[in-house]
Amino acid sequence: MFFLVLSVVVASFSQILLKKSAGKTYVSVLREYLNLYVILGYGMMVGSTLLTVAGYAGLEYKNGAVIESLGFVLVMVLSRIFFGEKITKKKLLGNSLILLGILVFYS
C-alpha cells in the first residue's frame, strides 16, 4: 500500500510540474516540450507507473483504484499551495465525495 500512496504523491507533483510548464510561453515548439519541467514531469510519471506496478504486486486490485483517487484531493491542495488557485465549493464538494467514498469503501 505504501508504494501506491507514494505513486499518487509522485504523480500529483508531476502534474504540478507539467501545469507550471504549460503556464509559460516558449520561443519554439521544441522548447515547449523539451524543458526541465516537462522532462522532470514525465520522468516522475514513469516513476509513478513503476511504483504503481510494485504496489499492485502485494495488494488486492480493488484497493488500487481507491488509493489512486486520492490524487484528485492532493492535486487540489498542491494547486492551492503552488498556484494560489481557489478551492471552490464545487471542488470541495467533489473532493469531499471522493474522501467519503474512500471511507465507505474501507469501513
N, CA, C and O of each residue as an XYZ file, in Angstrom:
428
protein
N       0.835     -1.192      0.000
C       0.000      0.000      0.000
C       0.882      1.258      0.000
O       0.525      2.277     -0.592
N       2.035      1.170      0.672
C       2.951      2.313      0.715
C       3.358      2.753     -0.695
O       3.390      3.947     -0.992
N       3.669      1.780     -1.562
C       4.087      2.107     -2.921
C       2.973      2.803     -3.700
O       3.238      3.703     -4.497
N       1.727      2.386     -3.468
C       0.611      3.030     -4.175
C       0.402      4.465     -3.704
O       0.159      5.361     -4.512
N       0.496      4.678     -2.406
C       0.343      6.043     -1.881
C       1.493      6.913     -2.382
O       1.276      8.057     -2.782
N       2.704      6.383     -2.362
C       3.855      7.127     -2.877
C       3.679      7.423     -4.366
O       4.056      8.495     -4.837
N       3.115      6.484     -5.094
C       2.841      6.677     -6.516
C       1.886      7.844     -6.732
O       2.086      8.644     -7.647
N       0.867      7.949     -5.914
C      -0.095      9.050     -6.016
C       0.589     10.383     -5.731
O       0.337     11.370     -6.423
N       1.439     10.420     -4.734
C       2.150     11.655     -4.387
C       3.076     12.068     -5.532
O       3.099     13.236     -5.919
N       3.828     11.132     -6.067
C       4.749     11.429     -7.174
C       3.967     11.897     -8.399
O       4.359     12.871     -9.041
N       2.879     11.228     -8.730
C       2.066     11.621     -9.890
C       1.459     13.014     -9.701
O       1.362     13.784    -10.656
N       1.056     13.334     -8.485
C       0.471     14.650     -8.216
C       1.506     15.760     -8.397
O       1.210     16.792     -8.999
N       2.717     15.551     -7.878
C       3.758     16.549     -8.076
C       4.144     16.647     -9.553
O       4.482     17.727    -10.038
N       4.094     15.534    -10.256
C       4.367     15.535    -11.686
C       3.356     16.424    -12.413
O       3.727     17.204    -13.290
N       2.098     16.304    -12.052
C       1.059     17.125    -12.685
C       1.286     18.603    -12.403
O       1.031     19.445    -13.264
N       1.759     18.924    -11.211
C       2.045     20.317    -10.869
C       3.179     20.852    -11.748
O       3.098     21.972    -12.252
N       4.233     20.052    -11.931
C       5.335     20.472    -12.799
C       4.861     20.703    -14.233
O       5.228     21.694    -14.863
N       4.045     19.783    -14.740
C       3.547     19.921    -16.107
C       2.638     21.138    -16.253
O       2.657     21.812    -17.283
N       1.851     21.417    -15.230
C       0.986     22.595    -15.275
C       1.825     23.875    -15.233
O       1.512     24.854    -15.909
N       2.879     23.853    -14.440
C       3.761     25.017    -14.378
C       4.397     25.272    -15.744
O       4.528     26.421    -16.166
N       4.785     24.215    -16.421
C       5.367     24.349    -17.753
C       4.336     24.877    -18.752
O       4.663     25.698    -19.609
N       3.116     24.414    -18.642
C       2.057     24.836    -19.568
C       1.713     26.312    -19.411
O       1.209     26.937    -20.343
N       1.984     26.866    -18.239
C       1.663     28.265    -17.994
C       2.695     29.241    -18.530
O       2.498     30.454    -18.455
N       3.788     28.728    -19.067
C       4.840     29.593    -19.590
C       4.734     29.708    -21.112
O       4.138     28.859    -21.775
N       5.320     30.765    -21.641
C       5.385     30.964    -23.079
C       6.801     30.633    -23.544
O       7.778     31.050    -22.923
N       6.904     29.892    -24.627
C       8.198     29.459    -25.132
C       8.425     30.017    -26.528
O       7.479     30.307    -27.262
N       9.705     30.163    -26.883
C      10.046     30.750    -28.183
C       9.864     29.759    -29.328
O       9.739     30.163    -30.484
N       9.849     28.471    -29.016
C       9.657     27.475    -30.074
C       8.886     26.280    -29.528
O       8.800     26.076    -28.317
N       8.338     25.509    -30.431
C       7.592     24.311    -30.050
C       8.530     23.298    -29.404
O       8.145     22.589    -28.475
N       9.749     23.234    -29.898
C      10.726     22.298    -29.344
C      11.024     22.620    -27.877
O      11.077     21.715    -27.044
N      11.214     23.880    -27.565
C      11.462     24.272    -26.167
C      10.227     24.061    -25.287
O      10.340     23.855    -24.079
N       9.069     24.113    -25.902
C       7.832     23.886    -25.148
C       7.776     22.467    -24.594
O       7.265     22.233    -23.498
N       8.306     21.533    -25.364
C       8.258     20.132    -24.946
C       9.572     19.618    -24.384
O       9.595     18.577    -23.729
N      10.647     20.314    -24.623
C      11.944     19.891    -24.095
C      12.485     20.947    -23.137
O      13.450     21.649    -23.441
N      11.855     21.044    -21.993
C      12.347     21.922    -20.940
C      12.375     21.126    -19.638
O      11.834     20.023    -19.562
N      13.001     21.688    -18.633
C      13.222     20.960    -17.381
C      11.925     20.489    -16.737
O      11.845     19.358    -16.257
N      10.906     21.350    -16.723
C       9.640     20.967    -16.081
C       8.984     19.778    -16.767
O       8.508     18.857    -16.104
N       8.961     19.799    -18.089
C       8.317     18.721    -18.842
C       9.104     17.417    -18.689
O       8.521     16.356    -18.469
N      10.414     17.503    -18.805
C      11.234     16.298    -18.698
C      11.111     15.692    -17.299
O      10.933     14.482    -17.157
N      11.205     16.532    -16.274
C      11.038     16.021    -14.904
C       9.623     15.497    -14.676
O       9.438     14.457    -14.045
N       8.626     16.217    -15.188
C       7.236     15.803    -15.012
C       6.958     14.433    -15.605
O       6.355     13.575    -14.961
N       7.406     14.236    -16.840
C       7.178     12.934    -17.469
C       8.053     11.851    -16.857
O       7.645     10.692    -16.783
N       9.240     12.215    -16.423
C      10.088     11.252    -15.713
C       9.444     10.784    -14.417
O       9.504      9.606    -14.063
N       8.826     11.729    -13.717
C       8.124     11.373    -12.483
C       6.911     10.501    -12.777
O       6.578      9.615    -11.990
N       6.253     10.743    -13.900
C       5.118      9.893    -14.283
C       5.562      8.458    -14.523
O       4.873      7.515    -14.137
N       6.717      8.296    -15.164
C       7.256      6.953    -15.374
C       7.564      6.310    -14.024
O       7.255      5.140    -13.799
N       8.177      7.087    -13.128
C       8.452      6.577    -11.780
C       7.184      6.204    -11.044
O       7.139      5.198    -10.335
N       6.150      7.020    -11.212
C       4.862      6.731    -10.583
C       4.271      5.435    -11.109
O       3.700      4.649    -10.352
N       4.412      5.216    -12.410
C       3.919      3.974    -13.006
C       4.639      2.762    -12.424
O       4.013      1.749    -12.113
N       5.949      2.871    -12.281
C       6.716      1.767    -11.702
C       6.326      1.519    -10.245
O       6.238      0.370     -9.811
N       6.094      2.587     -9.500
C       5.639      2.436     -8.113
C       4.260      1.784     -8.056
O       3.992      0.969     -7.173
N       3.396      2.139     -8.988
C       2.061      1.544     -9.034
C       2.146      0.041     -9.300
O       1.459     -0.753     -8.656
N       2.986     -0.335    -10.246
C       3.170     -1.758    -10.547
C       3.700     -2.489     -9.320
O       3.234     -3.581     -8.993
N       4.675     -1.886     -8.640
C       5.225     -2.507     -7.426
C       4.159     -2.597     -6.341
O       4.100     -3.585     -5.608
N       3.320     -1.577     -6.234
C       2.263     -1.575     -5.221
C       1.209     -2.633     -5.469
O       0.717     -3.259     -4.530
N       0.858     -2.837     -6.739
C      -0.145     -3.851     -7.063
C       0.369     -5.265     -6.846
O      -0.424     -6.196     -6.709
N       1.674     -5.438     -6.812
C       2.250     -6.777     -6.640
C       1.871     -7.384     -5.288
O       1.757     -8.604     -5.170
N       1.678     -6.553     -4.280
C       1.385     -7.104     -2.965
C       0.034     -6.694     -2.409
O      -0.176     -6.736     -1.197
N      -0.886     -6.297     -3.284
C      -2.155     -5.760     -2.811
C      -3.285     -6.246     -3.711
O      -3.075     -6.539     -4.888
N      -4.471     -6.327     -3.150
C      -5.629     -6.668     -3.971
C      -5.928     -5.513     -4.929
O      -5.804     -4.343     -4.568
N      -6.320     -5.858     -6.144
C      -6.537     -4.833     -7.167
C      -7.635     -3.844     -6.797
O      -7.572     -2.682     -7.198
N      -8.624     -4.271     -6.052
C      -9.729     -3.364     -5.718
C      -9.256     -2.187     -4.872
O      -9.870     -1.120     -4.909
N      -8.180     -2.361     -4.111
C      -7.667     -1.270     -3.282
C      -6.933     -0.211     -4.103
O      -6.875      0.953     -3.706
N      -6.386     -0.602     -5.222
C      -5.604      0.319     -6.034
C      -6.404      1.500     -6.541
O      -5.953      2.641     -6.449
N      -7.562      1.245     -7.066
C      -8.388      2.330     -7.609
C      -8.805      3.315     -6.523
O      -8.906      4.516     -6.771
N      -9.041      2.811     -5.345
C      -9.439      3.675     -4.241
C      -8.276      4.580     -3.840
O      -8.464      5.776     -3.617
N      -7.092      4.015     -3.749
C      -5.923      4.804     -3.364
C      -5.573      5.813     -4.452
O      -5.192      6.942     -4.145
N      -5.698      5.423     -5.712
C      -5.402      6.327     -6.819
C      -6.310      7.559     -6.803
O      -5.903      8.632     -7.247
N      -7.519      7.414     -6.301
C      -8.440      8.551     -6.284
C      -7.980      9.651     -5.324
O      -8.457     10.783     -5.408
N      -7.072      9.332     -4.427
C      -6.523     10.363     -3.536
C      -5.755     11.426     -4.316
O      -5.545     12.534     -3.823
N      -5.339     11.088     -5.526
C      -4.613     12.040     -6.363
C      -5.412     13.294     -6.649
O      -4.846     14.384     -6.723
N      -6.715     13.159     -6.809
C      -7.566     14.330     -7.069
C      -7.507     15.307     -5.898
O      -7.410     16.519     -6.091
N      -7.566     14.768     -4.695
C      -7.529     15.601     -3.494
C      -6.162     16.273     -3.376
O      -6.074     17.469     -3.100
N      -5.111     15.506     -3.584
C      -3.763     16.040     -3.448
C      -3.462     17.110     -4.500
O      -2.828     18.118     -4.187
N      -3.902     16.905     -5.724
C      -3.681     17.910     -6.767
C      -4.414     19.203     -6.428
O      -3.887     20.289     -6.674
N      -5.605     19.109     -5.872
C      -6.336     20.310     -5.478
C      -5.542     21.091     -4.424
O      -5.411     22.312     -4.520
N      -5.016     20.387     -3.426
C      -4.250     21.033     -2.355
C      -2.950     21.624     -2.910
O      -2.596     22.757     -2.583
N      -2.248     20.871     -3.737
C      -0.990     21.365     -4.299
C      -1.216     22.556     -5.232
O      -0.388     23.465     -5.284
N      -2.320     22.556     -5.961
C      -2.640     23.697     -6.828
C      -2.896     24.943     -6.006
O      -2.547     26.050     -6.416
N      -3.492     24.766     -4.870
C      -3.715     25.902     -3.964
C      -2.386     26.435     -3.439
O      -2.175     27.646     -3.380
N      -1.491     25.523     -3.058
C      -0.202     25.923     -2.482
C       0.705     26.569     -3.534
O       1.260     27.641     -3.295
N       0.856     25.930     -4.685
C       1.832     26.386     -5.670
C       1.310     27.424     -6.653
O       2.090     28.230     -7.161
N       0.026     27.423     -6.930
C      -0.534     28.351     -7.917
C      -1.521     29.335     -7.322
O      -1.978     30.246     -8.013
N      -1.854     29.170     -6.065
C      -2.810     30.064     -5.428
C      -4.228     29.910     -5.957
O      -5.043     30.823     -5.830
N      -4.525     28.754     -6.552
C      -5.869     28.528     -7.092
C      -6.891     28.483     -5.958
O      -6.625     27.966     -4.873
N      -8.038     29.025     -6.238
C      -9.105     28.995     -5.248
C      -9.702     27.600     -5.166
O      -9.835     26.895     -6.166
N     -10.051     27.229     -3.959
C     -10.767     25.967     -3.751
C     -12.246     26.336     -3.703
O     -12.750     26.831     -2.694
N     -12.921     26.085     -4.806
C     -14.324     26.466     -4.929
C     -15.214     25.467     -4.195
O     -14.771     24.400     -3.769
N     -16.459     25.843     -4.065
C     -17.425     24.948     -3.417
C     -17.570     23.649     -4.196
O     -17.701     22.577     -3.603
N     -17.548     23.741     -5.522
C     -17.671     22.532     -6.349
C     -16.471     21.611     -6.164
O     -16.630     20.395     -6.053
N     -15.272     22.186     -6.130
C     -14.076     21.373     -5.903
C     -14.122     20.725     -4.521
O     -13.815     19.544     -4.362
N     -14.506     21.507     -3.542
C     -14.587     20.995     -2.177
C     -15.629     19.890     -2.066
O     -15.394     18.875     -1.410
N     -16.772     20.085     -2.701
C     -17.820     19.064     -2.681
C     -17.344     17.793     -3.380
O     -17.520     16.690     -2.862
N     -16.737     17.953     -4.568
C     -16.258     16.791     -5.311
C     -15.204     16.016     -4.544
O     -15.260     14.787     -4.482
N     -14.255     16.709     -3.967
C     -13.208     16.033     -3.211
C     -13.738     15.444     -1.904
O     -13.239     14.421     -1.434
N     -14.728     16.077     -1.329
C     -15.360     15.510     -0.131
C     -16.064     14.199     -0.466
O     -16.026     13.246      0.312
N     -16.705     14.161     -1.631
C     -17.356     12.921     -2.066
C     -16.332     11.813     -2.311
O     -16.584     10.647     -2.008
N     -15.192     12.181     -2.855
C     -14.123     11.192     -3.046
C     -13.679     10.633     -1.705
O     -13.573      9.418     -1.537
N     -13.420     11.521     -0.749
C     -12.992     11.065      0.583
C     -14.073     10.249      1.282
O     -13.778      9.267      1.964
N     -15.326     10.661      1.108
C     -16.430      9.898      1.687
C     -16.503      8.504      1.070
O     -16.733      7.516      1.768
N     -16.306      8.438     -0.234
C     -16.297      7.140     -0.910
C     -15.186      6.233     -0.398
O     -15.385      5.028     -0.242
N     -14.029      6.806     -0.138
C     -12.912      6.023      0.412
C     -13.251      5.523      1.799
O     -12.970      4.373      2.138
N     -13.859      6.388      2.607
C     -14.253      5.979      3.969
C     -15.283      4.869      3.933
O     -15.201      3.910      4.700
N     -16.253      5.001      3.041
C     -17.284      3.957      2.920
C     -16.663      2.651      2.444
O     -17.016      1.579      2.935
N     -15.741      2.737      1.493
C     -15.113      1.532      0.955
C     -14.334      0.767      2.028
O     -14.380     -0.462      2.086
N     -13.624      1.508      2.867
C     -12.778      0.858      3.862
C     -13.461      0.608      5.196
O     -12.836      0.073      6.111
N     -14.728      0.982      5.330
C     -15.407      0.713      6.612
C     -16.325     -0.483      6.529
O     -16.967     -0.839      7.517
